[in-house]
Amino acid sequence: MLKGLIFDLDGVLTNSARFHLTAWNNLAKELGINLTSEQLDSLRGISRMDSLNLILKYGGQENKYSEKEKEQFAAEKNEKFLELVDSMTPKDILPGIPELLADAKKQNLKMDIASASKNAPRILKKLGIMDEFDGIVDPNTLHHGKPDPEIYEKAQELLGFKTDEVISFEDAAAGVQSIKAAGQFAVGIGDKNVLKGADYVVPTTADLKLSKIEQVFNQK
């Protein structure tokens, strides 16, 4: 029986992912690294330091900087990202999400956030939907990034439910892998070939209908 919903943030509730990618791309250029669109896209859904290390690897610079220098780069990227975030309003909530959250509330489903972003509370406040959620996984408590299942296991733990009582939403392949490794039902948003590990895939958030998702969930 379905009792809770777990959401990634970037690319699922809002498109703040584009701000992340812009900030990372600008930092990469400052370091003399030109990222391809595929390399930039691979940064979706993973933590700040994992993203930075991947960029340095792409540029053949993984051993060039100390941990302290890397932390400084990550902090600079985050400052630029937050400047972009502060321009967000409720209009930046993705299509279909307000209706999905409203339908979940009508069914008294509990909801929480499983995002690698340390800025999740700030973003949710800007979007005006902070009060919709019962909890947010603190990325500072995590030891492993997606596709490791830890973040979704913690999100489920926060809700107090079993694996077969929750549905989790992701737009990135690493996120879907994380959900499935946690033993949960995965809803993917995007290209079905990229998100082939998900139990149910829709092209965009506008196609998310709770009744349809529950129908597939109940057949599993």
KOLROZA-46812 format. One record per residue (C-alpha): residue number from 1; residue in one letter; x, y, z. Coordinates in nm, 3 decimals. Example, Ala and Ser with C-alpha at 12.3 -4.5 7.8 and 13.67 -1.06 7.14 Angstrom:
REM residues 2
koldo k = 1 | r = A | east = 1.230 | north = -0.450 | up = 0.780
koldo k = 2 | r = S | east = 1.367 | north = -0.106 | up = 0.714
//
This chain:
REM residues 220
koldo k = 1 | r = M | east = 0.000 | north = 0.000 | up = 0.000
koldo k = 2 | r = L | east = 0.137 | north = 0.339 | up = -0.102
koldo k = 3 | r = K | east = 0.210 | north = 0.570 | up = 0.192
koldo k = 4 | r = G | east = 0.481 | north = 0.810 | up = 0.077
koldo k = 5 | r = L | east = 0.650 | north = 0.991 | up = -0.211
koldo k = 6 | r = I | east = 1.020 | north = 1.078 | up = -0.229
koldo k = 7 | r = F | east = 1.146 | north = 1.344 | up = -0.467
koldo k = 8 | r = D | east = 1.477 | north = 1.445 | up = -0.613
koldo k = 9 | r = L | east = 1.480 | north = 1.824 | up = -0.654
koldo k = 10 | r = D | east = 1.673 | north = 1.943 | up = -0.958
koldo k = 11 | r = G | east = 1.493 | north = 1.845 | up = -1.277
koldo k = 12 | r = V | east = 1.198 | north = 1.698 | up = -1.089
koldo k = 13 | r = L | east = 1.032 | north = 1.977 | up = -0.889
koldo k = 14 | r = T | east = 1.207 | north = 2.265 | up = -1.063
koldo k = 15 | r = N | east = 1.468 | north = 2.315 | up = -1.332
koldo k = 16 | r = S | east = 1.736 | north = 2.454 | up = -1.102
koldo k = 17 | r = A | east = 1.960 | north = 2.190 | up = -1.263
koldo k = 18 | r = R | east = 2.020 | north = 2.440 | up = -1.541
koldo k = 19 | r = F | east = 2.166 | north = 2.683 | up = -1.285
koldo k = 20 | r = H | east = 2.399 | north = 2.410 | up = -1.157
koldo k = 21 | r = L | east = 2.516 | north = 2.325 | up = -1.506
koldo k = 22 | r = T | east = 2.571 | north = 2.691 | up = -1.596
koldo k = 23 | r = A | east = 2.776 | north = 2.748 | up = -1.281
koldo k = 24 | r = W | east = 2.981 | north = 2.429 | up = -1.334
koldo k = 25 | r = N | east = 3.042 | north = 2.509 | up = -1.700
koldo k = 26 | r = N | east = 3.168 | north = 2.857 | up = -1.611
koldo k = 27 | r = L | east = 3.401 | north = 2.715 | up = -1.345
koldo k = 28 | r = A | east = 3.533 | north = 2.454 | up = -1.589
koldo k = 29 | r = K | east = 3.616 | north = 2.726 | up = -1.843
koldo k = 30 | r = E | east = 3.803 | north = 2.922 | up = -1.574
koldo k = 31 | r = L | east = 4.013 | north = 2.608 | up = -1.517
koldo k = 32 | r = G | east = 4.079 | north = 2.575 | up = -1.890
koldo k = 33 | r = I | east = 3.844 | north = 2.279 | up = -1.932
koldo k = 34 | r = N | east = 3.593 | north = 2.277 | up = -2.218
koldo k = 35 | r = L | east = 3.311 | north = 2.034 | up = -2.139
koldo k = 36 | r = T | east = 3.109 | north = 1.860 | up = -2.408
koldo k = 37 | r = S | east = 2.730 | north = 1.861 | up = -2.371
koldo k = 38 | r = E | east = 2.747 | north = 1.492 | up = -2.275
koldo k = 39 | r = Q | east = 3.009 | north = 1.558 | up = -2.006
koldo k = 40 | r = L | east = 2.805 | north = 1.848 | up = -1.869
koldo k = 41 | r = D | east = 2.492 | north = 1.633 | up = -1.864
koldo k = 42 | r = S | east = 2.675 | north = 1.364 | up = -1.664
koldo k = 43 | r = L | east = 2.694 | north = 1.609 | up = -1.370
koldo k = 44 | r = R | east = 2.319 | north = 1.586 | up = -1.314
koldo k = 45 | r = G | east = 2.210 | north = 1.428 | up = -0.987
koldo k = 46 | r = I | east = 2.552 | north = 1.389 | up = -0.825
koldo k = 47 | r = S | east = 2.705 | north = 1.575 | up = -0.529
koldo k = 48 | r = R | east = 2.907 | north = 1.895 | up = -0.545
koldo k = 49 | r = M | east = 3.249 | north = 1.741 | up = -0.483
koldo k = 50 | r = D | east = 3.175 | north = 1.442 | up = -0.708
koldo k = 51 | r = S | east = 3.083 | north = 1.688 | up = -0.983
koldo k = 52 | r = L | east = 3.403 | north = 1.885 | up = -0.938
koldo k = 53 | r = N | east = 3.620 | north = 1.573 | up = -0.937
koldo k = 54 | r = L | east = 3.449 | north = 1.455 | up = -1.256
koldo k = 55 | r = I | east = 3.517 | north = 1.789 | up = -1.426
koldo k = 56 | r = L | east = 3.883 | north = 1.774 | up = -1.325
koldo k = 57 | r = K | east = 3.901 | north = 1.417 | up = -1.455
koldo k = 58 | r = Y | east = 3.754 | north = 1.525 | up = -1.789
koldo k = 59 | r = G | east = 4.024 | north = 1.794 | up = -1.809
koldo k = 60 | r = G | east = 4.304 | north = 1.563 | up = -1.703
koldo k = 61 | r = Q | east = 4.356 | north = 1.772 | up = -1.388
koldo k = 62 | r = E | east = 4.243 | north = 1.526 | up = -1.119
koldo k = 63 | r = N | east = 4.581 | north = 1.540 | up = -0.942
koldo k = 64 | r = K | east = 4.653 | north = 1.908 | up = -0.998
koldo k = 65 | r = Y | east = 4.480 | north = 2.060 | up = -0.693
koldo k = 66 | r = S | east = 4.481 | north = 2.004 | up = -0.318
koldo k = 67 | r = E | east = 4.161 | north = 1.922 | up = -0.127
koldo k = 68 | r = K | east = 4.162 | north = 2.277 | up = 0.010
koldo k = 69 | r = E | east = 4.179 | north = 2.422 | up = -0.341
koldo k = 70 | r = K | east = 3.898 | north = 2.192 | up = -0.454
koldo k = 71 | r = E | east = 3.681 | north = 2.306 | up = -0.164
koldo k = 72 | r = Q | east = 3.745 | north = 2.666 | up = -0.268
koldo k = 73 | r = F | east = 3.642 | north = 2.591 | up = -0.628
koldo k = 74 | r = A | east = 3.325 | north = 2.421 | up = -0.505
koldo k = 75 | r = A | east = 3.245 | north = 2.718 | up = -0.278
koldo k = 76 | r = E | east = 3.293 | north = 2.964 | up = -0.568
koldo k = 77 | r = K | east = 3.063 | north = 2.756 | up = -0.788
koldo k = 78 | r = N | east = 2.801 | north = 2.747 | up = -0.513
koldo k = 79 | r = E | east = 2.807 | north = 3.126 | up = -0.468
koldo k = 80 | r = K | east = 2.739 | north = 3.174 | up = -0.839
koldo k = 81 | r = F | east = 2.466 | north = 2.909 | up = -0.827
koldo k = 82 | r = L | east = 2.295 | north = 3.083 | up = -0.532
koldo k = 83 | r = E | east = 2.292 | north = 3.414 | up = -0.718
koldo k = 84 | r = L | east = 2.086 | north = 3.239 | up = -0.986
koldo k = 85 | r = V | east = 1.868 | north = 3.058 | up = -0.729
koldo k = 86 | r = D | east = 1.770 | north = 3.384 | up = -0.560
koldo k = 87 | r = S | east = 1.591 | north = 3.487 | up = -0.879
koldo k = 88 | r = M | east = 1.354 | north = 3.188 | up = -0.851
koldo k = 89 | r = T | east = 0.979 | north = 3.220 | up = -0.778
koldo k = 90 | r = P | east = 0.683 | north = 2.976 | up = -0.761
koldo k = 91 | r = K | east = 0.660 | north = 3.020 | up = -1.139
koldo k = 92 | r = D | east = 0.975 | north = 2.805 | up = -1.161
koldo k = 93 | r = I | east = 0.793 | north = 2.495 | up = -1.033
koldo k = 94 | r = L | east = 0.779 | north = 2.248 | up = -1.322
koldo k = 95 | r = P | east = 0.446 | north = 2.178 | up = -1.498
koldo k = 96 | r = G | east = 0.234 | north = 1.907 | up = -1.339
koldo k = 97 | r = I | east = 0.412 | north = 1.921 | up = -1.004
koldo k = 98 | r = P | east = 0.155 | north = 2.143 | up = -0.820
koldo k = 99 | r = E | east = -0.123 | north = 1.903 | up = -0.923
koldo k = 100 | r = L | east = 0.083 | north = 1.598 | up = -0.822
koldo k = 101 | r = L | east = 0.157 | north = 1.743 | up = -0.477
koldo k = 102 | r = A | east = -0.209 | north = 1.842 | up = -0.432
koldo k = 103 | r = D | east = -0.329 | north = 1.491 | up = -0.525
koldo k = 104 | r = A | east = -0.078 | north = 1.339 | up = -0.282
koldo k = 105 | r = K | east = -0.203 | north = 1.567 | up = -0.001
koldo k = 106 | r = K | east = -0.564 | north = 1.463 | up = -0.071
koldo k = 107 | r = Q | east = -0.457 | north = 1.101 | up = -0.015
koldo k = 108 | r = N | east = -0.265 | north = 1.195 | up = 0.302
koldo k = 109 | r = L | east = 0.061 | north = 1.069 | up = 0.154
koldo k = 110 | r = K | east = 0.376 | north = 1.183 | up = 0.332
koldo k = 111 | r = M | east = 0.649 | north = 1.338 | up = 0.118
koldo k = 112 | r = D | east = 1.015 | north = 1.420 | up = 0.152
koldo k = 113 | r = I | east = 1.318 | north = 1.530 | up = -0.049
koldo k = 114 | r = A | east = 1.620 | north = 1.318 | up = -0.148
koldo k = 115 | r = S | east = 1.853 | north = 1.567 | up = -0.314
koldo k = 116 | r = A | east = 2.232 | north = 1.588 | up = -0.317
koldo k = 117 | r = S | east = 2.189 | north = 1.968 | up = -0.314
koldo k = 118 | r = K | east = 2.280 | north = 2.138 | up = 0.013
koldo k = 119 | r = N | east = 2.063 | north = 2.427 | up = -0.105
koldo k = 120 | r = A | east = 1.736 | north = 2.230 | up = -0.113
koldo k = 121 | r = P | east = 1.569 | north = 2.423 | up = 0.174
koldo k = 122 | r = R | east = 1.657 | north = 2.757 | up = 0.015
koldo k = 123 | r = I | east = 1.522 | north = 2.649 | up = -0.323
koldo k = 124 | r = L | east = 1.199 | north = 2.507 | up = -0.175
koldo k = 125 | r = K | east = 1.138 | north = 2.833 | up = 0.012
koldo k = 126 | r = K | east = 1.188 | north = 3.033 | up = -0.309
koldo k = 127 | r = L | east = 0.938 | north = 2.806 | up = -0.483
koldo k = 128 | r = G | east = 0.691 | north = 2.847 | up = -0.195
koldo k = 129 | r = I | east = 0.650 | north = 2.471 | up = -0.139
koldo k = 130 | r = M | east = 0.870 | north = 2.411 | up = 0.167
koldo k = 131 | r = D | east = 0.565 | north = 2.328 | up = 0.383
koldo k = 132 | r = E | east = 0.449 | north = 2.056 | up = 0.143
koldo k = 133 | r = F | east = 0.724 | north = 1.822 | up = 0.260
koldo k = 134 | r = D | east = 0.763 | north = 1.626 | up = 0.582
koldo k = 135 | r = G | east = 1.141 | north = 1.611 | up = 0.567
koldo k = 136 | r = I | east = 1.461 | north = 1.671 | up = 0.371
koldo k = 137 | r = V | east = 1.761 | north = 1.440 | up = 0.375
koldo k = 138 | r = D | east = 2.064 | north = 1.636 | up = 0.498
koldo k = 139 | r = P | east = 2.343 | north = 1.578 | up = 0.241
koldo k = 140 | r = N | east = 2.599 | north = 1.644 | up = 0.517
koldo k = 141 | r = T | east = 2.497 | north = 1.312 | up = 0.678
koldo k = 142 | r = L | east = 2.568 | north = 1.110 | up = 0.363
koldo k = 143 | r = H | east = 2.881 | north = 0.905 | up = 0.305
koldo k = 144 | r = H | east = 2.806 | north = 0.804 | up = -0.053
koldo k = 145 | r = G | east = 2.659 | north = 0.985 | up = -0.353
koldo k = 146 | r = K | east = 2.414 | north = 0.855 | up = -0.612
koldo k = 147 | r = P | east = 2.400 | north = 0.588 | up = -0.759
koldo k = 148 | r = D | east = 2.463 | north = 0.451 | up = -0.408
koldo k = 149 | r = P | east = 2.123 | north = 0.384 | up = -0.241
koldo k = 150 | r = E | east = 2.209 | north = 0.570 | up = 0.082
koldo k = 151 | r = I | east = 2.016 | north = 0.892 | up = 0.013
koldo k = 152 | r = Y | east = 1.694 | north = 0.707 | up = -0.078
koldo k = 153 | r = E | east = 1.731 | north = 0.472 | up = 0.216
koldo k = 154 | r = K | east = 1.761 | north = 0.774 | up = 0.446
koldo k = 155 | r = A | east = 1.462 | north = 0.944 | up = 0.282
koldo k = 156 | r = Q | east = 1.253 | north = 0.631 | up = 0.337
koldo k = 157 | r = E | east = 1.376 | north = 0.613 | up = 0.696
koldo k = 158 | r = L | east = 1.269 | north = 0.975 | up = 0.752
koldo k = 159 | r = L | east = 0.915 | north = 0.887 | up = 0.642
koldo k = 160 | r = G | east = 0.914 | north = 0.570 | up = 0.854
koldo k = 161 | r = F | east = 0.789 | north = 0.343 | up = 0.576
koldo k = 162 | r = K | east = 0.894 | north = 0.017 | up = 0.410
koldo k = 163 | r = T | east = 1.042 | north = -0.008 | up = 0.060
koldo k = 164 | r = D | east = 0.714 | north = -0.130 | up = -0.088
koldo k = 165 | r = E | east = 0.525 | north = 0.167 | up = 0.060
koldo k = 166 | r = V | east = 0.706 | north = 0.447 | up = -0.124
koldo k = 167 | r = I | east = 0.750 | north = 0.579 | up = -0.476
koldo k = 168 | r = S | east = 1.058 | north = 0.784 | up = -0.567
koldo k = 169 | r = F | east = 1.100 | north = 1.033 | up = -0.853
koldo k = 170 | r = E | east = 1.418 | north = 1.104 | up = -1.052
koldo k = 171 | r = D | east = 1.530 | north = 1.261 | up = -1.380
koldo k = 172 | r = A | east = 1.887 | north = 1.126 | up = -1.383
koldo k = 173 | r = A | east = 2.017 | north = 0.775 | up = -1.455
koldo k = 174 | r = A | east = 2.235 | north = 0.780 | up = -1.141
koldo k = 175 | r = G | east = 1.929 | north = 0.872 | up = -0.937
koldo k = 176 | r = V | east = 1.718 | north = 0.590 | up = -1.081
koldo k = 177 | r = Q | east = 2.001 | north = 0.346 | up = -1.003
koldo k = 178 | r = S | east = 2.005 | north = 0.481 | up = -0.647
koldo k = 179 | r = I | east = 1.630 | north = 0.426 | up = -0.608
koldo k = 180 | r = K | east = 1.640 | north = 0.072 | up = -0.743
koldo k = 181 | r = A | east = 1.944 | north = -0.014 | up = -0.528
koldo k = 182 | r = A | east = 1.734 | north = 0.096 | up = -0.229
koldo k = 183 | r = G | east = 1.463 | north = -0.148 | up = -0.339
koldo k = 184 | r = Q | east = 1.204 | north = 0.120 | up = -0.415
koldo k = 185 | r = F | east = 0.963 | north = 0.183 | up = -0.704
koldo k = 186 | r = A | east = 1.127 | north = 0.434 | up = -0.942
koldo k = 187 | r = V | east = 0.951 | north = 0.693 | up = -1.156
koldo k = 188 | r = G | east = 1.182 | north = 0.837 | up = -1.422
koldo k = 189 | r = I | east = 1.125 | north = 1.172 | up = -1.591
koldo k = 190 | r = G | east = 1.293 | north = 1.207 | up = -1.929
koldo k = 191 | r = D | east = 1.431 | north = 0.980 | up = -2.200
koldo k = 192 | r = K | east = 1.311 | north = 0.622 | up = -2.149
koldo k = 193 | r = N | east = 1.634 | north = 0.486 | up = -2.301
koldo k = 194 | r = V | east = 1.846 | north = 0.678 | up = -2.050
koldo k = 195 | r = L | east = 1.613 | north = 0.595 | up = -1.760
koldo k = 196 | r = K | east = 1.548 | north = 0.233 | up = -1.862
koldo k = 197 | r = G | east = 1.609 | north = 0.112 | up = -1.508
koldo k = 198 | r = A | east = 1.295 | north = 0.292 | up = -1.383
koldo k = 199 | r = D | east = 0.966 | north = 0.110 | up = -1.323
koldo k = 200 | r = Y | east = 0.766 | north = 0.383 | up = -1.492
koldo k = 201 | r = V | east = 0.891 | north = 0.663 | up = -1.721
koldo k = 202 | r = V | east = 0.723 | north = 0.980 | up = -1.847
koldo k = 203 | r = P | east = 0.876 | north = 1.230 | up = -2.095
koldo k = 204 | r = T | east = 0.811 | north = 1.539 | up = -1.882
koldo k = 205 | r = T | east = 0.674 | north = 1.634 | up = -1.539
koldo k = 206 | r = A | east = 0.354 | north = 1.749 | up = -1.711
koldo k = 207 | r = D | east = 0.286 | north = 1.380 | up = -1.780
koldo k = 208 | r = L | east = 0.298 | north = 1.284 | up = -1.410
koldo k = 209 | r = K | east = -0.047 | north = 1.168 | up = -1.300
koldo k = 210 | r = L | east = -0.065 | north = 1.014 | up = -0.954
koldo k = 211 | r = S | east = -0.357 | north = 0.786 | up = -1.042
koldo k = 212 | r = K | east = -0.168 | north = 0.637 | up = -1.338
koldo k = 213 | r = I | east = 0.154 | north = 0.596 | up = -1.137
koldo k = 214 | r = E | east = -0.036 | north = 0.421 | up = -0.857
koldo k = 215 | r = Q | east = -0.198 | north = 0.187 | up = -1.110
koldo k = 216 | r = V | east = 0.147 | north = 0.068 | up = -1.227
koldo k = 217 | r = F | east = 0.278 | north = 0.063 | up = -0.869
koldo k = 218 | r = N | east = -0.007 | north = -0.160 | up = -0.753
koldo k = 219 | r = Q | east = 0.064 | north = -0.407 | up = -1.036
koldo k = 220 | r = K | east = 0.422 | north = -0.459 | up = -0.919
//
